[in-house]
Amino acid sequence: MKKAMFDELMSSAHEALEHARGERELRTTVVPPPPPPLSATEVRHMRLALNASQAVFARFLNVSTRLVQAWEADRRTPDGAAARLLEVGRRHPRAVFGGLVGGR
């Protein structure tokens, strides 16, 4: 093992020991829980509420029209970044769907 890597591992071990003894405060990061799953009906309702076609809705989310069709047919469920974006769009439609919300 290279000396630099060994030194880094030993430093980390010492920090962990100090933390266990209450001698060191470590930075903690609280990450948000994953977005709640959206059903096919919820995705379709969101899109229809915006009066958007599947293609336009997909464009705003930067996904394919086929993916939106799969969500609405209950063959797939939004996940990852798309699920988070839909969650934000549900709470703040103008932030995600801009020109589709309100008057045009």
C-alpha positions in Angstrom: 0.0 0.0 0.0 1.3 3.5 -0.9 2.3 5.7 2.1 -0.1 8.5 1.1 -3.1 6.1 1.1 -2.0 4.5 4.4 -1.7 7.9 6.0 -5.1 8.9 4.8 -6.6 5.7 6.2 -4.9 6.2 9.5 -6.1 9.8 9.7 -9.7 8.6 9.0 -9.4 5.9 11.7 -8.2 8.5 14.2 -11.1 10.8 13.3 -13.6 7.9 13.7 -12.1 7.1 17.1 -12.3 10.7 18.3 -15.9 10.8 17.2 -16.7 7.6 19.1 -15.1 9.1 22.2 -17.2 12.3 21.8 -14.1 14.3 21.2 -14.9 15.3 17.6 -18.1 16.5 15.9 -18.5 15.2 12.4 -20.5 16.9 9.7 -23.8 15.2 9.0 -25.9 15.6 5.9 -29.6 14.9 6.0 -30.9 13.8 2.6 -34.5 14.0 1.7 -36.5 10.8 1.4 -37.3 9.6 -2.1 -40.3 11.2 -3.7 -43.5 9.3 -3.3 -44.5 7.1 -6.2 -46.9 8.4 -8.7 -49.6 6.1 -10.1 -50.5 6.1 -13.8 -53.7 7.9 -12.9 -51.8 10.7 -11.1 -49.4 11.2 -14.0 -52.3 11.4 -16.4 -54.3 13.7 -14.2 -51.3 16.1 -13.8 -50.8 16.2 -17.6 -54.5 16.8 -18.3 -54.7 19.5 -15.6 -52.0 21.3 -17.6 -54.0 20.7 -20.9 -50.8 19.2 -22.4 -50.3 16.5 -24.9 -48.1 13.6 -23.9 -45.4 14.9 -26.2 -45.5 18.4 -24.7 -45.6 17.0 -21.1 -42.6 14.8 -22.0 -40.7 17.8 -23.4 -41.1 19.8 -20.2 -39.7 16.8 -18.2 -37.0 16.1 -20.8 -38.1 12.5 -21.2 -39.5 10.7 -24.2 -43.1 10.6 -25.2 -43.0 6.8 -25.1 -41.9 7.0 -21.4 -44.9 9.2 -20.6 -47.1 6.8 -22.4 -45.6 3.9 -20.4 -46.3 5.8 -17.2 -49.9 6.5 -18.1 -50.4 2.9 -19.2 -49.0 1.7 -15.9 -46.2 -0.2 -17.6 -43.6 1.9 -15.8 -43.4 4.2 -12.8 -41.6 7.5 -12.7 -38.3 7.2 -10.9 -35.1 9.0 -10.3 -34.9 12.6 -11.4 -38.2 12.4 -13.3 -40.0 11.4 -10.1 -38.4 14.3 -8.2 -39.2 16.7 -11.0 -42.9 15.5 -11.0 -43.0 15.9 -7.2 -41.7 19.5 -7.6 -44.1 20.1 -10.5 -47.0 18.9 -8.4 -46.2 21.4 -5.6 -44.9 24.3 -7.8 -46.3 23.8 -11.3 -45.1 27.1 -12.7 -41.5 26.2 -11.7 -41.5 23.1 -13.9 -44.2 23.6 -16.5 -43.9 27.4 -16.8 -45.9 28.4 -19.9 -48.5 25.6 -19.4 -49.7 27.0 -16.1 -52.2 29.8 -16.1 -52.7 32.1 -19.1 -50.6 31.6 -22.2 
